[in-house]
Amino acid sequence: MIEPAIKTTLTLPTQEVFYRLYRFDSAPPRRLLLLHGGGVAGKITWGGILPHLRHWNEILVPDLRGTGKTRYPDHKEHGFEAEEVVADLNALLDHLAWEKFDLGGYSYGGLIAMLLKATRPAAVENTYLLEPALLGKMSDEESIRSRELILHAAKRLRELENVGEGLELFLDAVAPNRSRGSKNEEIIRERLSHRPAGLACAIECVSHAAKRLDRKQLIKAQANVSSFIGGRSHPAVYQLCQEIAASRHDWACHLIQGADHALPFQKPEVIAELMNADLAPNPRGTEKD
């Protein structure tokens, strides 16, 4: 396991932002910011990928609101909006004087990454999106059913006696084709149980964003994107990714076979290999076992 060179907290008026800054002296001088998904902190989400990355000498991995060691000053769980998470990151980037960097985001963190790119277009060079929230193309009926399910999950996650049910509902919403009852699912449940009310806040944050953000404009604001989709995820997610890639020269879509929404935990080496290839002279592929 890689130990970070820096492990500390940036204290802001409304949030204590915990982060890890990894340094690799043998890598080229290039920076990378990685944002985790809801419920599982940065170190665990990216821990399997980090050892295999070759093109970045500084990698910043913060814990986002509702997750890990990032908390409100009173250490209680409060709701928040996506723009507030972006503001935390902007403050952290200013604090560290990061003016140019690549950006990766998974699920909830993928949504935040897209918003961050929209607010700092000149700062972000390449973007890596792992099943980012909002990039689905379900029918209206499916979208309504999924939204109702995940908001019901959030409600249950706030009730101590119903956390188990809340986790089941959440997993049903984000990974309906997962291997149920497996050791991997047991590990995922244990990780998600760390801050269930914080996970509920992240779920509600994404749900609020989905209602009011203009998805087309948010996609338009992105540039130099590599997107990663699990082969066992909802086919509409990959379909939309393919449609975007077909209409733009700066968007690549990678299907990760054998993975579902939990792809950074299931296929870390494959994802790292594709991220490395993104900065190599060879063309990028679109499908990987």
Buried (B, 14 or more C-beta within 10 A) or exposed (E): EBEBEEBEBBEBEEBBBBBBBBEBEEBEEBBBBBBBBBBBBBBBBBBBBBEBBBBBBBBBBBBBBBBBBBBBEEEEBBBBBBEEBBBBBBBBBEEBEBEEBBBBBBBBBBBBBBBBBBBBEEBBBBBBBBBBBBBBBBEEEEBEEBBEBBBBBBBBBBEEEBBEBBBBBBBBBBBBEBEEEEEBBEEBBEBBBBBBBBBBBBBBBBBBBBEEBEBEEBBEBBBBBBBBBBBBBBEBBBBBBBEBBEEBEEBBBBBBEEBBBBBBBBBBEBBBBBBBBBBEEEEEEEEBE
